[in-house]
Amino acid sequence: MLKNYIKIAWRNLLKNSTYSLINIIGLTIGLAACLAVTTVVIDESSYDSFWTKKDQIFRLNSTFKISANKQDKMTRAFVGWKLALPENFPEAEKVSGIDQISENFKIGDDQSTQVNVLQADTAIWDILDFKIIQGNPRRFQFGVENLVVSESFKNRYFPNEDIVGKELKNQPSFGAKPKSYIVSGVIKDIPKNSIFNADVLHISKSREESLFKEGYGTYSQLFLLVKEGTDAKKLQQKVNEWYTEFLDSKKPYLIDFQPVSDIYLNSSFDENHTNTSERKLFILGGVAILLLLIACINDINLTTAKASCLARNTGVRKILGASKSQLLQQNLINSLLFFILSGCLALIIYQGSILYIEKYIGHSLTKLFTSDLTLISIYCLGIIALSVLTGLYPAILLSKVRVASALKNRIIVSGTHQNYIRKGLVIVQFSVSVVVIIAMIVVDQQVELLKNKDLGFNKENLIGTQYVSWEGKGESFKNELSNSPYIESVSLNAWTPGQNAGNMTKSLDDPFNPGNKIQIWYLFGDADLAKTIGLELKQGRFLNSGFPGDFLNEDLQFSSDSSDIIQLSKVPALITENTANLFPENKLNHIFKDLNARPVGIVKDFNNESLRTAGKPIVIQAMEYDDYGSMLMRIKPGSEEKVIAKINELWQEFYPYKLLEINNVSDLLQKQYDAETKLLQFFSFFSTLSLFLAALGVFGLIVQVTEQRVKEIGIRKVLGASVQSIVILFSKDFLKTIAVAIIIALPMGWYAMEKWLQDYAYRIEIEWWVFAFAAVLVIGIAMFTVGIQTAKKAFINPAKSLKTE
């Protein structure tokens, strides 16, 4: 019996080739898109879920309460917690400092390669379960730099060598001379879906530092391993209560325990945050489901639309004794055949798109539907379930058809409202399309705002270097560059736009909102910083390198000695208008006690962070950066290549053993919004797909309608109707349905995007034309699809369309 059902299903597919092709194309696109996005969602949500002790590992974040509903948070904590936690809390087993950096290693005489390195202490072996495949890296070798490499690193650069015990040297960008490392072991590659993704581990002994009662210390990224069964929330509360009593300060930075598997999805407070978010995954998953929904709706509509073609066959089978259950089974097999064919084609398209998916997310995928047995099993079960769900309504419709009407090739089923159901499904299709189009336009406008908004400084023709060790030759290097006719200004500093928000923060009481705190950023650079980045002076004067008193001692900013604080408060500074408005009673050249500074000039407000956050008060103070720091250069338009060549030439003279990284500041600022740019690409692609699928569904329906009413079209033409009037007649019904879809979709689209925009301190206002454009575009595509097919039938010679069989 099953074999017979399959034969009939295959014949029906071939007989109705137009419907079959439209149906298979729609389902294939919907399934392929859903597979691709589901793969991204699975990958992004699986970060660090593979560690054996993942439920016991937490990152220590530092939090500071600013107001009742707001707190400042950063991803680092005092190094002193390494000793304090295990000594005072038996639930805490190990604490390790783990940081990720990039390092260049020499491979051979001339070749060097940049790799991701995890800098960690020996406690990392107790927290993360790396799989050791060669050597004994757990045993720390004193007196040398311990290096552990991944299997892929070893196979790539030393394929036929025993690398354990081998000496590797780095090509430094910070240190004065190359450093030697001894390879102590080889580990299995760390999966790509991990925040600890690296090719090399640099292991060192744990740095010993106590917690200071004064509330200061060295910050590091720390990870805590708690004993199995520990309630992390209760432990966090105990730790903070203990720390509050331990400190002399009454408003300390408290500790927040963040689960390791939660870091990738929830670290938006990290100023260098390049991760994803739960909201983004929700959007991706939601759009994928909606696309699949559109494809399934097409399947239902096309199957019910062509049901009249199968009605006579159904009537004959009923006369011959076929039961309702047998008719149901036959039609469900028809549906399953479509889904199996579409599912196989979708897998082929999906496999071909893997490279593009990996390019979109920025790394290789760890789980694929085509290689993971669990995922492919879920996919196959999903195909069967979807075929039953989408095929059930058409199957029931045909099984209930009256024999008399079926033999006339018409469907009349008592108690059904198939026309309303079909229109309802079309409404859902186009409502989804309208919402996605609105989302695409709004995201595009917001991205344009983020990339082009005036930041308060001139980002164009501005280039910078990474933080380096100048070895006392920073000023000399700067002076040599200043002689170039292509360089207008040079500044040695510790802040580069787009790389960090500043060098130090301080929280003050908000004078306008008692009980709230205001975070103030301190930026340190030489006297040319303001000029180089193009700040606008509003009052007073800029800092001047000719005034020795304009520079503060490099050690003062981190000192807790009261006499040094007094000296710090005497040092001249530039403040922004936003900062000046907090102290309206103070005047320039007078000490602002709360700021620990003496402002000599006020500059126009500018953004030192990304535009996701509101601009904060800023203080700029001058320091000498002859030993350590980065560099910013204002260059003449069109001279970037010449300037970079000159910098590299000088660099070889001053630091022949070091590498130098040079960045265009505009590019650094653009990278801050990579997540929004990717979201725009996503919506652009899927809005096109949703419109295509919706138009495909309309095309299938109008083909069926015009075929059923071809004689009516012929009679109208004989009676004098024009092609235009026939097209308008057939378009009216679809136009009403799409109008209802637009009315439903517009408020949904507005609400969804208003919620999304609330995450941004600087955001666009959604204008009326966005909704008008989305509505006109959808109507235009639908009417074009209807018009083309209707006109095609209307041009048929009436003599041909009116003849009997």
Secondary structure in CASP SS format (residue, H / E / C, confidence):
PFRMAT SS
TARGET T0000
AUTHOR 0000-0000-0000
METHOD secondary structure of the structure
MODEL  1
M C 1.00
L H 1.00
K H 1.00
N H 1.00
Y H 1.00
I H 1.00
K H 1.00
I H 1.00
A H 1.00
W H 1.00
R H 1.00
N H 1.00
L H 1.00
L H 1.00
K H 1.00
N C 1.00
S H 1.00
T H 1.00
Y H 1.00
S H 1.00
L H 1.00
I H 1.00
N H 1.00
I H 1.00
I H 1.00
G H 1.00
L H 1.00
T H 1.00
I H 1.00
G H 1.00
L H 1.00
A H 1.00
A H 1.00
C H 1.00
L H 1.00
A H 1.00
V H 1.00
T H 1.00
T H 1.00
V H 1.00
V H 1.00
I H 1.00
D H 1.00
E H 1.00
S H 1.00
S C 1.00
Y C 1.00
D C 1.00
S C 1.00
F C 1.00
W C 1.00
T C 1.00
K C 1.00
K H 1.00
D H 1.00
Q H 1.00
I E 1.00
F E 1.00
R E 1.00
L E 1.00
N E 1.00
S E 1.00
T E 1.00
F E 1.00
K E 1.00
I E 1.00
S E 1.00
A C 1.00
N C 1.00
K E 1.00
Q E 1.00
D E 1.00
K E 1.00
M E 1.00
T C 1.00
R C 1.00
A E 1.00
F E 1.00
V C 1.00
G C 1.00
W H 1.00
K H 1.00
L H 1.00
A H 1.00
L H 1.00
P H 1.00
E H 1.00
N H 1.00
F C 1.00
P C 1.00
E C 1.00
A E 1.00
E E 1.00
K E 1.00
V E 1.00
S E 1.00
G E 1.00
I E 1.00
D E 1.00
Q E 1.00
I E 1.00
S E 1.00
E E 1.00
N E 1.00
F E 1.00
K E 1.00
I E 1.00
G C 1.00
D C 1.00
D C 1.00
Q E 1.00
S E 1.00
T E 1.00
Q E 1.00
V E 1.00
N E 1.00
V E 1.00
L E 1.00
Q E 1.00
A E 1.00
D E 1.00
T C 1.00
A C 1.00
I H 1.00
W H 1.00
D H 1.00
I H 1.00
L C 1.00
D C 1.00
F C 1.00
K C 1.00
I E 1.00
I E 1.00
Q E 1.00
G E 1.00
N C 1.00
P C 1.00
R C 1.00
R C 1.00
F C 1.00
Q C 1.00
F C 1.00
G C 1.00
V C 1.00
E E 1.00
N E 1.00
L E 1.00
V E 1.00
V E 1.00
S E 1.00
E H 1.00
S H 1.00
F H 1.00
K H 1.00
N H 1.00
R H 1.00
Y H 1.00
F C 1.00
P C 1.00
N C 1.00
E C 1.00
D C 1.00
I C 1.00
V C 1.00
G C 1.00
K C 1.00
E E 1.00
L E 1.00
K E 1.00
N E 1.00
Q C 1.00
P C 1.00
S C 1.00
F C 1.00
G C 1.00
A C 1.00
K C 1.00
P C 1.00
K C 1.00
S E 1.00
Y E 1.00
I E 1.00
V E 1.00
S E 1.00
G E 1.00
V E 1.00
I E 1.00
K C 1.00
D C 1.00
I C 1.00
P C 1.00
K C 1.00
N C 1.00
S C 1.00
I C 1.00
F C 1.00
N C 1.00
A C 1.00
D C 1.00
V E 1.00
L E 1.00
H E 1.00
I E 1.00
S E 1.00
K C 1.00
S C 1.00
R C 1.00
E C 1.00
E C 1.00
S C 1.00
L C 1.00
F C 1.00
K C 1.00
E C 1.00
G C 1.00
Y C 1.00
G C 1.00
T C 1.00
Y E 1.00
S E 1.00
Q C 1.00
L E 1.00
F E 1.00
L E 1.00
L E 1.00
V E 1.00
K C 1.00
E C 1.00
G C 1.00
T C 1.00
D C 1.00
A H 1.00
K H 1.00
K H 1.00
L H 1.00
Q H 1.00
Q H 1.00
K H 1.00
V H 1.00
N H 1.00
E H 1.00
W H 1.00
Y H 1.00
T H 1.00
E H 1.00
F H 1.00
L C 1.00
D C 1.00
S C 1.00
K C 1.00
K C 1.00
P C 1.00
Y C 1.00
L E 1.00
I E 1.00
D E 1.00
F E 1.00
Q E 1.00
P E 1.00
V H 1.00
S H 1.00
D H 1.00
I C 1.00
Y C 1.00
L C 1.00
N C 1.00
S C 1.00
S C 1.00
F C 1.00
D C 1.00
E C 1.00
N C 1.00
H C 1.00
T C 1.00
N C 1.00
T C 1.00
S C 1.00
E H 1.00
R H 1.00
K H 1.00
L H 1.00
F H 1.00
I H 1.00
L H 1.00
G H 1.00
G H 1.00
V H 1.00
A H 1.00
I H 1.00
L H 1.00
L H 1.00
L H 1.00
L H 1.00
I H 1.00
A H 1.00
C H 1.00
I H 1.00
N H 1.00
D H 1.00
I H 1.00
N H 1.00
L H 1.00
T H 1.00
T H 1.00
A H 1.00
K C 1.00
A H 1.00
S H 1.00
C H 1.00
L H 1.00
A H 1.00
R H 1.00
N H 1.00
T H 1.00
G H 1.00
V H 1.00
R H 1.00
K H 1.00
I H 1.00
L C 1.00
G C 1.00
A C 1.00
S C 1.00
K H 1.00
S H 1.00
Q H 1.00
L H 1.00
L H 1.00
Q H 1.00
Q H 1.00
N H 1.00
L H 1.00
I H 1.00
N H 1.00
S H 1.00
L H 1.00
L H 1.00
F H 1.00
F H 1.00
I H 1.00
L H 1.00
S H 1.00
G H 1.00
C H 1.00
L H 1.00
A H 1.00
L H 1.00
I H 1.00
I H 1.00
Y H 1.00
Q H 1.00
G H 1.00
S C 1.00
I H 1.00
L H 1.00
Y H 1.00
I H 1.00
E H 1.00
K H 1.00
Y H 1.00
I H 1.00
G C 1.00
H C 1.00
S C 1.00
L C 1.00
T C 1.00
K C 1.00
L C 1.00
F C 1.00
T C 1.00
S C 1.00
D C 1.00
L H 1.00
T H 1.00
L H 1.00
I H 1.00
S H 1.00
I H 1.00
Y H 1.00
C H 1.00
L H 1.00
G H 1.00
I H 1.00
I H 1.00
A H 1.00
L H 1.00
S H 1.00
V H 1.00
L H 1.00
T H 1.00
G H 1.00
L H 1.00
Y H 1.00
P H 1.00
A H 1.00
I H 1.00
L H 1.00
L H 1.00
S H 1.00
K C 1.00
V C 1.00
R C 1.00
V H 1.00
A H 1.00
S H 1.00
A H 1.00
L H 1.00
K C 1.00
N C 1.00
R C 1.00
I C 1.00
I C 1.00
V C 1.00
S C 1.00
G C 1.00
T C 1.00
H C 1.00
Q H 1.00
N H 1.00
Y H 1.00
I H 1.00
R H 1.00
K H 1.00
G H 1.00
L H 1.00
V H 1.00
I H 1.00
V H 1.00
Q H 1.00
F H 1.00
S H 1.00
V H 1.00
S H 1.00
V H 1.00
V H 1.00
V H 1.00
I H 1.00
I H 1.00
A H 1.00
M H 1.00
I H 1.00
V H 1.00
V H 1.00
D H 1.00
Q H 1.00
Q H 1.00
V H 1.00
E H 1.00
L H 1.00
L H 1.00
K H 1.00
N H 1.00
K C 1.00
D C 1.00
L C 1.00
G C 1.00
F C 1.00
N C 1.00
K C 1.00
E C 1.00
N C 1.00
L E 1.00
I E 1.00
G E 1.00
T E 1.00
Q C 1.00
Y C 1.00
V E 1.00
S E 1.00
W C 1.00
E C 1.00
G C 1.00
K C 1.00
G H 1.00
E H 1.00
S H 1.00
F H 1.00
K H 1.00
N H 1.00
E H 1.00
L H 1.00
S H 1.00
N C 1.00
S C 1.00
P C 1.00
Y C 1.00
I E 1.00
E E 1.00
S E 1.00
V E 1.00
S E 1.00
L E 1.00
N E 1.00
A C 1.00
W C 1.00
T C 1.00
P C 1.00
G C 1.00
Q C 1.00
N C 1.00
A C 1.00
G C 1.00
N C 1.00
M E 1.00
T E 1.00
K E 1.00
S E 1.00
L E 1.00
D E 1.00
D C 1.00
P C 1.00
F C 1.00
N C 1.00
P C 1.00
G C 1.00
N C 1.00
K E 1.00
I E 1.00
Q E 1.00
I E 1.00
W E 1.00
Y E 1.00
L E 1.00
F E 1.00
G E 1.00
D C 1.00
A C 1.00
D C 1.00
L H 1.00
A H 1.00
K H 1.00
T H 1.00
I H 1.00
G C 1.00
L C 1.00
E C 1.00
L E 1.00
K E 1.00
Q E 1.00
G E 1.00
R C 1.00
F C 1.00
L C 1.00
N C 1.00
S C 1.00
G C 1.00
F C 1.00
P H 1.00
G H 1.00
D H 1.00
F E 1.00
L E 1.00
N C 1.00
E C 1.00
D C 1.00
L H 1.00
Q H 1.00
F H 1.00
S C 1.00
S C 1.00
D C 1.00
S H 1.00
S H 1.00
D H 1.00
I H 1.00
I H 1.00
Q H 1.00
L H 1.00
S H 1.00
K H 1.00
V C 1.00
P E 1.00
A E 1.00
L E 1.00
I E 1.00
T E 1.00
E H 1.00
N H 1.00
T H 1.00
A H 1.00
N C 1.00
L C 1.00
F C 1.00
P C 1.00
E C 1.00
N C 1.00
K C 1.00
L C 1.00
N C 1.00
H C 1.00
I C 1.00
F E 1.00
K H 1.00
D H 1.00
L H 1.00
N C 1.00
A E 1.00
R E 1.00
P E 1.00
V E 1.00
G E 1.00
I E 1.00
V E 1.00
K C 1.00
D C 1.00
F C 1.00
N C 1.00
N C 1.00
E C 1.00
S C 1.00
L C 1.00
R C 1.00
T C 1.00
A C 1.00
G C 1.00
K C 1.00
P C 1.00
I E 1.00
V E 1.00
I E 1.00
Q E 1.00
A E 1.00
M E 1.00
E C 1.00
Y C 1.00
D C 1.00
D C 1.00
Y E 1.00
G E 1.00
S E 1.00
M E 1.00
L E 1.00
M E 1.00
R E 1.00
I E 1.00
K C 1.00
P C 1.00
G C 1.00
S C 1.00
E H 1.00
E H 1.00
K H 1.00
V H 1.00
I H 1.00
A H 1.00
K H 1.00
I H 1.00
N H 1.00
E H 1.00
L H 1.00
W H 1.00
Q H 1.00
E H 1.00
F H 1.00
Y C 1.00
P C 1.00
Y C 1.00
K C 1.00
L C 1.00
L C 1.00
E C 1.00
I E 1.00
N E 1.00
N E 1.00
V H 1.00
S H 1.00
D H 1.00
L H 1.00
L H 1.00
Q H 1.00
K H 1.00
Q C 1.00
Y C 1.00
D H 1.00
A H 1.00
E H 1.00
T H 1.00
K H 1.00
L H 1.00
L H 1.00
Q H 1.00
F H 1.00
F H 1.00
S H 1.00
F H 1.00
F H 1.00
S H 1.00
T H 1.00
L H 1.00
S H 1.00
L H 1.00
F H 1.00
L H 1.00
A H 1.00
A H 1.00
L H 1.00
G H 1.00
V H 1.00
F H 1.00
G H 1.00
L H 1.00
I H 1.00
V H 1.00
Q H 1.00
V H 1.00
T H 1.00
E H 1.00
Q H 1.00
R C 1.00
V H 1.00
K H 1.00
E H 1.00
I H 1.00
G H 1.00
I H 1.00
R H 1.00
K H 1.00
V H 1.00
L C 1.00
G C 1.00
A C 1.00
S C 1.00
V H 1.00
Q H 1.00
S H 1.00
I H 1.00
V H 1.00
I H 1.00
L H 1.00
F H 1.00
S H 1.00
K H 1.00
D H 1.00
F H 1.00
L H 1.00
K H 1.00
T H 1.00
I H 1.00
A H 1.00
V H 1.00
A H 1.00
I H 1.00
I H 1.00
I H 1.00
A H 1.00
L H 1.00
P H 1.00
M H 1.00
G H 1.00
W H 1.00
Y H 1.00
A H 1.00
M H 1.00
E H 1.00
K H 1.00
W H 1.00
L H 1.00
Q C 1.00
D C 1.00
Y C 1.00
A C 1.00
Y C 1.00
R C 1.00
I C 1.00
E C 1.00
I C 1.00
E C 1.00
W H 1.00
W H 1.00
V H 1.00
F H 1.00
A H 1.00
F H 1.00
A H 1.00
A H 1.00
V H 1.00
L H 1.00
V H 1.00
I H 1.00
G H 1.00
I H 1.00
A H 1.00
M H 1.00
F H 1.00
T H 1.00
V H 1.00
G H 1.00
I H 1.00
Q H 1.00
T H 1.00
A H 1.00
K H 1.00
K H 1.00
A H 1.00
F C 1.00
I C 1.00
N C 1.00
P H 1.00
A H 1.00
K H 1.00
S H 1.00
L H 1.00
K C 1.00
T C 1.00
E C 1.00
END
